[in-house]
Amino acid sequence: MKLGVNIDHIAVLREARKINDPSPIDALPICKLSGADQITIHLREDRRHIQDRDASDIIRLSLLPVNLECAIAPEIIDIVCSLNPHRATIVPEKREEVTTEGGLALEENFNALKEAILKLQENDIEVSLFIDPSIKSVELSKDLGVQWVEFHTGKYANIYAMLYGGLANSNHCIKELDLPKSELETMLSDELENIKTVAKLASSIDLKVAAGHGLNYQNVTEIAKIPQIEELNIGQSIIARSVFTGLEQAIKDMIVCVKDNI
């Protein structure tokens, strides 16, 4: 199991004050020395955190492979091709969202995705699709010819947070999941089984499998136990913990959760 550390939230903090620090560049050697396997960043169309120069410098300076998340907007795909990261993960974007709310709408965007994927692959960039954990999404991803899929684990994470994470009693309560404990327990079990099923399917048709979104120190273990999942990309929870422990320790703590409980 590999761990990709998403360092977007370092840039979020910097952009909150529109100053020069903290710089995501400073995280690169710490991630490497702490045992991370990959750097993940998202170059959004609205540039709300990672900027073009960040992306260029990170890809140029990182001693770890860089997974660059991006939308299918042609101007973004052109930038990704020019930067030549190890991998491009195509994700959906909405300007009004706080974070990526779900997987790609593959069927509705099939032709645009196919065009973007071919362009990236022509530039020797490995391609992954950020998808909802469903059989149809896996099958469409295979049809699109990518090497990887990354399952959006937001539903699993949200149910877990409402059940065990104190979210039910907070200002951020998810109204549609404000349900009895027994019902949430069943939903959590069902979603975990669903992720296991689609991971097996993806692996059986020669797609490499990653997962991410909402994963943290409390909920990641069961996802990490799924043998077909080769990689987890985790950001917010690591950066949040680093405020108190430092980034090195926060990454090492996550590695224990991800790699020592398999």
BELCOR-V69708 format. One record per residue. N is the residue number from 0. RES is the residue in one small letter. SS is DSSP state (alpha for helix, beta for strand, coil for the rest). Layout:
BEGIN
n | res | ss
N | RES | SS
N | RES | SS
END
This chain:
BEGIN
n | res | ss
0 | m | coil
1 | k | beta
2 | l | beta
3 | g | beta
4 | v | beta
5 | n | beta
6 | i | coil
7 | d | alpha
8 | h | alpha
9 | i | alpha
10 | a | alpha
11 | v | alpha
12 | l | alpha
13 | r | alpha
14 | e | alpha
15 | a | alpha
16 | r | alpha
17 | k | coil
18 | i | coil
19 | n | coil
20 | d | coil
21 | p | coil
22 | s | coil
23 | p | alpha
24 | i | alpha
25 | d | alpha
26 | a | alpha
27 | l | alpha
28 | p | alpha
29 | i | alpha
30 | c | alpha
31 | k | alpha
32 | l | alpha
33 | s | alpha
34 | g | coil
35 | a | coil
36 | d | coil
37 | q | beta
38 | i | beta
39 | t | beta
40 | i | beta
41 | h | beta
42 | l | coil
43 | r | coil
44 | e | coil
45 | d | coil
46 | r | coil
47 | r | coil
48 | h | coil
49 | i | coil
50 | q | coil
51 | d | alpha
52 | r | alpha
53 | d | alpha
54 | a | alpha
55 | s | alpha
56 | d | alpha
57 | i | alpha
58 | i | alpha
59 | r | alpha
60 | l | alpha
61 | s | coil
62 | l | coil
63 | l | coil
64 | p | beta
65 | v | beta
66 | n | beta
67 | l | beta
68 | e | beta
69 | c | beta
70 | a | coil
71 | i | coil
72 | a | coil
73 | p | alpha
74 | e | alpha
75 | i | alpha
76 | i | alpha
77 | d | alpha
78 | i | alpha
79 | v | alpha
80 | c | alpha
81 | s | alpha
82 | l | alpha
83 | n | coil
84 | p | coil
85 | h | coil
86 | r | beta
87 | a | beta
88 | t | beta
89 | i | beta
90 | v | coil
91 | p | coil
92 | e | coil
93 | k | coil
94 | r | coil
95 | e | coil
96 | e | coil
97 | v | coil
98 | t | coil
99 | t | coil
100 | e | coil
101 | g | coil
102 | g | coil
103 | l | coil
104 | a | coil
105 | l | coil
106 | e | coil
107 | e | coil
108 | n | coil
109 | f | alpha
110 | n | alpha
111 | a | alpha
112 | l | alpha
113 | k | alpha
114 | e | alpha
115 | a | alpha
116 | i | alpha
117 | l | alpha
118 | k | alpha
119 | l | alpha
120 | q | alpha
121 | e | alpha
122 | n | coil
123 | d | coil
124 | i | coil
125 | e | beta
126 | v | beta
127 | s | beta
128 | l | beta
129 | f | beta
130 | i | beta
131 | d | beta
132 | p | coil
133 | s | coil
134 | i | alpha
135 | k | alpha
136 | s | alpha
137 | v | alpha
138 | e | alpha
139 | l | alpha
140 | s | alpha
141 | k | alpha
142 | d | alpha
143 | l | alpha
144 | g | coil
145 | v | coil
146 | q | coil
147 | w | beta
148 | v | beta
149 | e | beta
150 | f | beta
151 | h | beta
152 | t | coil
153 | g | alpha
154 | k | alpha
155 | y | alpha
156 | a | alpha
157 | n | alpha
158 | i | alpha
159 | y | alpha
160 | a | alpha
161 | m | alpha
162 | l | alpha
163 | y | coil
164 | g | coil
165 | g | coil
166 | l | alpha
167 | a | alpha
168 | n | alpha
169 | s | coil
170 | n | coil
171 | h | coil
172 | c | coil
173 | i | coil
174 | k | alpha
175 | e | alpha
176 | l | alpha
177 | d | coil
178 | l | coil
179 | p | coil
180 | k | alpha
181 | s | alpha
182 | e | alpha
183 | l | alpha
184 | e | alpha
185 | t | alpha
186 | m | alpha
187 | l | alpha
188 | s | alpha
189 | d | alpha
190 | e | alpha
191 | l | alpha
192 | e | alpha
193 | n | alpha
194 | i | alpha
195 | k | alpha
196 | t | alpha
197 | v | alpha
198 | a | alpha
199 | k | alpha
200 | l | alpha
201 | a | alpha
202 | s | alpha
203 | s | alpha
204 | i | coil
205 | d | coil
206 | l | coil
207 | k | beta
208 | v | beta
209 | a | beta
210 | a | beta
211 | g | beta
212 | h | coil
213 | g | coil
214 | l | coil
215 | n | coil
216 | y | coil
217 | q | coil
218 | n | coil
219 | v | alpha
220 | t | alpha
221 | e | alpha
222 | i | alpha
223 | a | alpha
224 | k | coil
225 | i | coil
226 | p | coil
227 | q | coil
228 | i | beta
229 | e | beta
230 | e | beta
231 | l | beta
232 | n | beta
233 | i | beta
234 | g | coil
235 | q | alpha
236 | s | alpha
237 | i | alpha
238 | i | alpha
239 | a | alpha
240 | r | alpha
241 | s | alpha
242 | v | alpha
243 | f | alpha
244 | t | alpha
245 | g | coil
246 | l | alpha
247 | e | alpha
248 | q | alpha
249 | a | alpha
250 | i | alpha
251 | k | alpha
252 | d | alpha
253 | m | alpha
254 | i | alpha
255 | v | alpha
256 | c | alpha
257 | v | alpha
258 | k | alpha
259 | d | coil
260 | n | coil
261 | i | coil
END
